[in-house]
Amino acid sequence: MPAKGKKFSKSYTDSKTGRRRTVSYGAKGYKIKPGTSAGDSYCARSYGISQKAGYDCAGKDRNKPNCLSRKKWHCRGKKSVKEHIDDVINDMLAVSFQTEPKSNKVNLGEPHELAPQDNRSAQIGRSIIQLAQELVDLHSQEGEDIDLEFEEVTV
């Protein structure tokens, strides 16, 4: 349960003491809208807070209220983006990748292994393959030699 006046809370185990801690963050009465001008304004303000305090939101300070709020707003530096990388990763895991051992081919899991949302899963799989191919193309433009082959498996 969040503290009075706060919208969200997160519980975690403190690695130093082993005690369970709860952090409340976010103002009640406001909606979080990533990828908007309001999101950009919030991210710019909170970026200054993070820099001034010296927070490492990817490491030891990830449970600070400012870091948790920035994650909710999908902040990338001073900008708010529509889709957060964590959302993409969660979607990827939902697709359930299978790779062949010592192979450079990535295969999507069989449809019967997926949730009833096969249509959405197929869309996510195609998006992931497209993003991976774009990443390979980007590295190729930078002079790095990456030889990967992607194929979509349909059953």
N, C-alpha and C positions, 0 to 999 in steps of 0.2 A: 504494500500500500504506500503510495507516494506521500511525502510530507505535505502539510497544509500549503496550498497555493502552487503546488507542483503537479504536473500532468503525468510524468513517467517516473518509474523507479527501476533500478537494476540491482539484483543481489549477486554477490560474488564472494568467493573465499579468499581472504587476504593471504598471499603467499608467505609473508613474513611471520604473521602471528597464527595463521590457521583458523582465524575466527571468521564467521559469516558476517559480511557487511552489506548494507543497503545504501545506495546513493539515489537521491531524488533529484530530478532535473526537469527543465522545460516549464514554461509558464502556462497555467491554465487559461483557457479562453482563446487561445490562438491555434490556428491550423498550420501544419507543416506542409508547405507546397514546394518541393524540390524542383529546380529547373526554372524558377520564376524570378522576376526582379526582386521580390521580397526575399527569396532564397539567396540571391546574390548579395543583397544588403546584409542579411544575417551572417553569411559566410565571411564577408569582408570585415565586419565588426569582430566576429569571434576569432578570425585569423590573427588580428592584432592582440587579442587577449592571450591566445596560445603562444605567440611569439614573445610577448612581454614576460609571461610566466615561465617560458622555456619548456612547455609541455611536449612530451614525446607520445603523441596519441597512438602511435603504432606499437609502442612498447609499454614501459612501466606506468605511464599515466593514462592508459586507455580507459580507465574507469572514472576519470575526473568528469564532473558534470559538463564542462565545456566540450570535451572530446566526445562524450555520448550524444550531446545535442548536435554537434557537427556531423556525426555519423547519420543521425536522423534526417538532417537537411541535405545529405549527400554532397558535402562540401569537398571540393578539389581546389585547394589553395583559397583564393578569394571568390571563387565561383561556385554556384550550386548547379549540379548536373541532374538531369531527369532520372537517369537510372544509375544506381550505385553498383560498384563492382561486386559487392557482396551479394546483391540480388542476382546478378548474372551467374555468380558461382553457385548459388543455391539452385538456380534453374538448371545449371549444368549437372549438378549432382542428381537432380530429379530425373534427368534423362538416363542416368546409369551407364556411363561409358565402359566399354570393354576394349582393351588393346591386346593385340597378339604379342607374345613374348619376343623380344629382340626384333621387333618389326617397326617399320616406320608408317604403318597404316593405322588409322583410327576408325573403329567401327562403332556404330550406335547399337545399343542393346536391342533385343528383340521386343516387338510390341507387347507380347503377352506378359513381359516382366514389368511393364510400365503401369501406371495408374490408368483408370478409364479415360483419361484425357489424352489419348494417343495423338489427336490432332495437334494439341498444344505442344506435346513432347516432340513431335516431328518438326514443328516450327522452330522450337528451341534448338534442336539438333542441327537443322540447316543453318540457323544463325551462328551457332558455335563453329561449324565447319567453315562458314564464310569468314568469320572473324579470324580463325586460325590461318586461313589462306592469306588474308590481308596482312597478318603479322609476318608470315613467311615472306610475302612480297616486300614488305617494309624493310625487313632485314636484308633481303637481296639487294635492294636499292642502296643500302648502306655499305655494300661490299662484303657482307658476311655470306658465306656459302652454306645454305641450309637446304638439305634435300629431303623433303617430306612429301608424302603422297596421301591425299585424303579421299576417302570414298564413303558414300552413304550406303548402308546396307538396308535393304527393304526385305521384309519377310512376308 
